[in-house]
Amino acid sequence: MENAEEMQTLVEAARSGSVQSVKQALEFGDDVNTLSSDHWTALMAASEEGHADVVELLLANKASVDTQRPNGDTALYIACYYGQVGVVRALLASGAAIELADDRGFTALMSASQEGHTDVVELLLANKASVDTQRPNGATALYIACQYGEVRAVRALLASGAAIELATNRGFTSLMAASEKGHTDVVELLLANKASVDTQRPNGATALYIACQYGEVGAVRALLASGAAIELATTKVLPHSWQLRKMVTPTWWNYSCQYGQMGAVRALLTSGAVIELADDRGFTSLMAASLNGHTDVVELLLATKTSLVDWTLEKDSQGTVALGRHLNEKMKEASKTAGDHTAIAGCWRDVKEQLVAYEGESRLLIKLADTARVVGFLKRATNTALGILNLLGSPDEISWHQALDREREDRVAFFEALLVDDERMVREMGNEQQQLEVLTRLKHGLERYGDVLNPGELDVMSAVFDAVVRYAEVVAAVVPQWFAISETEWSRAETSPVDEGEEVCVRDASVLALLNHPNVRKFYGACHVAKPFVIHEESYTLDSRGATWSYLLGCAHGLAYVHEQGLVHRGLSVNHLLRSYTSKKGVLSGMGLVRRQDADHDLTEADSVRERKSRSPEISDHANDPSVSSDILAFGLAIFDLLAINHEIGVAASPDESYKDKWERVDVVRERVRQQPTKQLPDTQTDYVKEAEWNLLLGMCAADPAARTSMEDVVYQVGVLVQQECVGHSSITETQDTSSATVEDVSLYEIQSLRMTLRETLDEADQLCSKLETFCDVNRAVCARLVDVYEQLESTRTSLSASLVESFSLILMHFYEMLDKSYFGEDSIVASTCAAHTVFGKIYTMHHDIDRLIFNSSDLESTSGVHHWRPILEQARQRQLKAMKTIQENPSSALEAVSLLQFSARESGISSLGSTTPLAQLGGISAEMLPQWFIPAHHVELGGHIASGAFGAVYRGEWLGTDVVVKQVLTDQDNKENRAQFRQEIDLWFSLNHEHLIKLYGACHEGQPFFVCERASQGTIVSYVTGLARRTTWRFLRDAAEGLQHLHDHGIVHGDLKGNNILVSDDIAKLADFGLSIIASRKEVPSSGDEGALGAFRWKAPECLMGSRPTFASDIYSFGMCIIEVLTGKFPWGNSIPNEAVIRNVMKKLIPARTDDFSVAEWDLVTRMCSFDPELRINAGAVVNCVDYFANNV
């Protein structure tokens, strides 16, 4: 776009609050509604920062008030989230749609309620905001305010008549939400407003049960005071037949003791509870309280002379499996002292949330299997809490870790006792399915996290594993590499159940683990035992918010890719067409895929269910096997249904139709599509489908499978519709200006970037075709067509449209550049043959572009024989397949050939190259399984050079239609150790998927090694936050801290943290260049200069300056320096001081002097991060909690 720089200036001027700068930008003609690169308007930027005067100026200049970002945010939503009441008032006065919701279903009222902006809540309610709107999960503004403990917002919502008993999809009421989080003031307010105290969830849990479970004493006391029924039990706990004084069940009694509910314990004792009784799992009151470290409860019980024998391990008693009791108690005490909105309170909440799944697990052996993960987490959490409380290096540090060690020893003793109790062990093993789950998870826990276990834990886990194998007579298979048990290991991840069972889950996961494409939903892992599920990136179906042709093009690319891998669907539907939350692209779900050669057998009953739900008649009727053709048909019908939903979304609401009524109308259509998808196109074109769209659908949905549009054609035609969609969004003025220009003499027209005329470019292209023997025939076919079109243009006697000549010149330029790159690439025969598929794809697109050019111009025709191009391309394709087979049988190159041919075989749906093939024995080289991340060089197009350094060169590039950064690495790949280290580096980086880490798409480890990673579009954090509010700056630093914590939690040291390695993309901060951490330690890397980790003296920790390798602690020091850099806008130690002086200062145990930019608390954080002694530096978890405090309280 011509004025892209000016538009960014307008957005930044609005964000800074400078009315004068905004006026100047508008006077220069900047479009007030144009989106910046990260999809922000100037109105949104000003609304976030609370610049009401700028907002009013923009609105006066007709700024669109309801424009939505890709995640659904509007200016009103943003202003409500940040509590900018003046801005909210101005936006509402301009007619902002008060009920518009974001992707997650959050309305403006919900966001203000969550953040506790009561003035905004009251303003929205006064403007008739719907108080009882529900998110897709059923949550209302009241529920959200209760969940976050915003008592004033709760009061305002109740005063406006909020429905107090509305429950979420899981049956949680507002009272339950407040009870779970321990917001006693909210609980009391709800009870005062007649909230039902004994409402039960589907599993029978009440607010009292939930408060007891999570240890919220105040909530328990308030609920009991309101008459909560203490005898109610959940469906998970069977009623007891024992006689209880005044109907107090041991279940409620022991839960109150177990979770430290002093208020509940006192109330139950007052009621005369029989405290010696055990529940159905063998827990007595004293045991439950002791095991969870609730000293106050233990003392109270002992004061009532409860027998100490309750503590002993007896038959039918479950014993102790709890961990983190001491840590929980200490953080609980510290949080009460410090207050709810402090870093330590946030840390305590995080720890409790992380342990919910473990503590809620009733099966002892599953808890044992989770030992290593939980121990590792608790060790990190202990260090985090110690760091926040400034207790590192104190006696408390030793005692806290010793307490955790004692808990681990007690736990080992319990399981040793369990092992010799045959009767109980048999009960705990469960049925055959449960036994397999235990074995799988034990093996996974040992293999994945086993390095944190002590000898006793290793021994007892091994002994339990052996005992289950002996008893069950089952052999645990090798745990798949993709096996995982929780989505919490990744950022922006979610699970999808595989209802069809274990077999289908294993098959789906095995296929998904091999896929790597930007338009196929990222797969993280799966659990095939017990209740199978897969874990993948967060996404939502296109039918939920409306599909654009851009999203559908992404899905088409994904579908074409899986077909190239030899895969097809058993039941493609609308549910497979998604939009990624992180990439904002259309993606294919990847579920339900099978290999083409497997499609005609091994049909399970679960597959039959999937097929019956499919759109394709031939699949439903079992007339044909799943195929590329049936996928294309199903894709076409899914597009038709999505267009129907789009139509309903676009239909203007009648004056009598509310926003809620409109979306209910849309939901009716959406539900019809999901339950009764279209099986066949209507006979005539519908009103809401355009002619070009209808023609596409007719080709895709032809009754004869052989007559259906090919997938290549589908991708191309959808791409054309995307272009038309974009043109439709551009201004009419621009279109008219372009179309009015003419070219008088085409022979003088010059391609500026090449500095050649069209004829000169055609001559050069002809010469290159002669030199490139590999693809000579297909290249010449394109060249001949271009020559024919040029001669037609040249022979035209009238002036030609400038747009026609420009379109021709673009096709010609792209063709010439493709030939030029191919000629200077000097590819081997193997590489050229493997690249054929990519070359054919480009040639195919060029032919289509020429077809469109001729079709859309009255000055051109296609009567010449050179325009019959399909037979030539198909013949060439067949020759390349034969050439591939020949090379596989008689290869002539080494490691690069192995990788390229394996990749090509995988692309073609051929089984992996085994050890018996000639290729596998090439030169004595074993053909390893090709890693999922492998990207061959011919799949990446290099663009402009960005930078060079000690480790290699960095370029812009494109991979499968996605903008990327390509980093060529200078390393000796002939060295075996270097090769192994490089591959280990990529394995680590590729396994990480976190929204605050630059994403690795893939790499090539053979030939010239390179990384392909995400391109950050908004520059470095230092440049991006200039002029932003301080709270916003801390928010970006929190993003970076969370990325660092994720690295450290996975055992990875960054090693090169500095301001220009923290980038911004999609309005969030991300760490970059951690992928070079291992490379940075290699001996061949130069030890001087200003590039890379070795030259970043101003950010380096003292021990690294003295020659030590980077560690977690040195990363913390470097990040502290980054905080100084970001908040001051200058390098640590200033921009002018020489490196030698920096080193001298650091060796003197000095850090940069505090400036006025820092408060006392902020600088205290920096000093603790930058302690000279690495042992005294806080860890990444503590940094996250402290930075989060500043992001919310500055």
Order of alpha helices (4+ residues) and beta strands (2+ residues): alpha-alpha-alpha-alpha-alpha-alpha-alpha-alpha-alpha-alpha-alpha-alpha-alpha-alpha-alpha-alpha-alpha-alpha-alpha-alpha-alpha-alpha-alpha-alpha-alpha-alpha-beta-alpha-beta-beta-beta-alpha-beta-beta-beta-beta-alpha-alpha-alpha-alpha-alpha-alpha-alpha-beta-beta-beta-alpha-alpha-beta-alpha-alpha-alpha-alpha-alpha-beta-beta-beta-alpha-beta-beta-alpha-alpha-beta-beta-alpha-alpha-alpha-alpha-alpha-alpha
